[in-house]
Amino acid sequence: MEERSPTTFTTSFAESGRDLIAGCEWIVDATGCPSELLRSLETLQTVCDRAIRELRLQVVGIPQWRQFPEPGGVTGLFLLSESHLACHTWPEHGIATFNLFCCHRRREWPWKNRLKEMLSASSVAVQMVERGHVIRSLATAASASGEPQ
């Protein structure tokens, strides 16, 4: 996959109406998941690998995983050229959480369908938050003045 070079303030911010944004963050909570799936390192790796593959994200380095002793779950973290993907599970409560931050707009992954399919979640809540709002006139003025970003 192609390597991306670092971008500057004005080229990495995406337009959102009249403002600019630094990126989009998906905050995902899956509940009602069977505890054995939430304790399975292999299952969580498969979920994250599928999201990364289908969204065409670029992993930087080696993903970090921690499997906690029972009744604990799994934590995973991927450093991405676009930012990061993290997951955490609580098998004792039937909960899996995911956080995906991307520094530019991209299509949304079908979190609800995938987590119901792969983790047998009874419910999946997805929030998308636009981060780092900057009023376009301020960003343009800073860029034109040559001020460091």
C-alpha positions in Angstrom: 0.0 0.0 0.0 1.1 3.5 -0.7 3.0 5.6 1.9 1.4 9.0 2.6 3.5 12.0 3.4 2.7 14.3 6.3 0.2 17.0 5.4 0.0 20.6 6.5 -2.9 22.3 8.4 -4.6 23.6 5.3 -4.5 20.3 3.3 -5.3 17.9 6.1 -8.5 19.7 7.2 -11.7 18.7 5.5 -14.6 21.0 4.6 -17.7 20.7 6.7 -20.2 23.3 5.6 -18.4 26.6 6.1 -16.0 25.3 8.7 -13.0 23.0 8.5 -12.5 19.9 10.6 -9.4 18.1 11.7 -11.0 14.7 11.3 -13.9 12.3 12.1 -14.1 10.0 15.1 -16.4 7.0 15.4 -17.3 6.0 18.9 -19.0 2.6 18.9 -20.5 0.6 21.8 -21.7 -3.0 21.2 -23.7 -4.6 24.0 -25.3 -8.0 24.6 -22.2 -9.8 23.2 -21.4 -13.4 24.4 -18.5 -13.3 26.9 -16.6 -16.0 25.1 -16.4 -13.8 21.9 -15.2 -10.8 24.0 -12.5 -12.9 25.6 -11.2 -14.1 22.2 -8.2 -12.3 21.1 -8.5 -13.9 17.6 -12.1 -12.7 17.3 -11.2 -9.1 18.2 -8.2 -9.1 15.8 -10.5 -10.4 13.0 -13.0 -7.6 13.7 -10.3 -4.9 13.6 -8.5 -6.4 10.6 -11.8 -6.4 8.7 -12.5 -2.8 9.5 -9.0 -1.8 8.5 -9.1 -3.8 5.2 -12.6 -2.7 4.2 -11.9 1.0 5.0 -8.5 0.8 3.3 -6.7 2.2 6.3 -2.9 2.1 6.6 -1.5 0.4 9.7 1.8 1.9 11.0 4.0 -0.6 12.9 2.8 -3.5 14.9 -0.7 -3.5 16.5 -0.6 -3.8 20.3 -2.9 -6.3 22.0 -3.4 -7.2 25.7 -5.6 -10.1 26.8 -6.5 -9.8 30.5 -6.9 -12.8 32.8 -10.5 -13.9 33.3 -13.0 -12.5 33.7 -11.2 -9.7 31.8 -11.3 -9.1 28.1 -9.1 -7.8 25.4 -7.7 -4.4 24.5 -6.2 -3.6 21.1 -4.6 -0.5 19.5 -3.6 0.2 15.9 -1.6 3.2 15.0 -2.8 4.3 11.6 -1.4 6.8 9.1 -4.9 8.3 9.3 -4.7 8.2 13.2 -5.8 5.2 15.3 -8.2 2.4 16.0 -8.8 1.1 19.5 -11.0 -1.6 21.0 -11.8 -2.7 24.5 -14.0 -5.5 25.8 -15.7 -6.3 29.1 -16.9 -9.9 28.8 -18.3 -9.8 32.3 -20.7 -7.1 31.1 -21.1 -8.2 27.5 -19.7 -4.9 26.2 -17.2 -4.1 23.4 -16.2 -0.5 22.5 -14.3 0.8 19.5 -12.9 4.1 18.7 -11.7 5.0 15.2 -10.3 8.5 14.5 -9.4 9.5 10.9 -7.8 12.8 10.0 -9.9 13.1 6.8 -13.3 12.2 5.7 -14.1 8.6 4.6 -17.1 6.5 4.1 -18.6 5.0 7.3 -18.0 1.4 8.0 -21.3 -0.6 8.7 -20.5 -1.0 12.4 -24.0 -2.2 13.4 -24.1 -5.0 10.8 -20.5 -6.1 11.3 -20.6 -6.2 15.1 -24.0 -8.0 15.2 -22.5 -10.5 12.7 -19.0 -10.9 14.2 -19.7 -10.4 18.0 -23.4 -11.4 18.1 -24.1 -8.0 19.6 -27.8 -7.4 20.5 -27.3 -3.7 20.2 -24.8 -1.4 18.6 -24.7 2.4 19.1 -22.6 4.5 16.7 -21.7 8.1 17.1 -19.7 10.1 14.6 -18.1 13.3 15.9 -16.4 15.8 13.7 -13.2 17.0 15.6 -11.2 20.1 15.6 -13.6 22.6 14.1 -11.9 25.7 12.7 -13.7 28.6 11.1 -12.5 28.7 7.5 -11.7 32.4 7.6 -9.3 31.9 10.5 -7.6 28.9 8.8 -7.2 30.9 5.5 -5.8 33.9 7.4 -3.3 31.8 9.2 -2.2 30.0 6.0 -1.9 33.3 4.1 0.2 35.0 6.8 2.7 32.1 6.7 2.2 31.5 10.5 3.4 28.1 11.6 0.5 25.7 12.0 
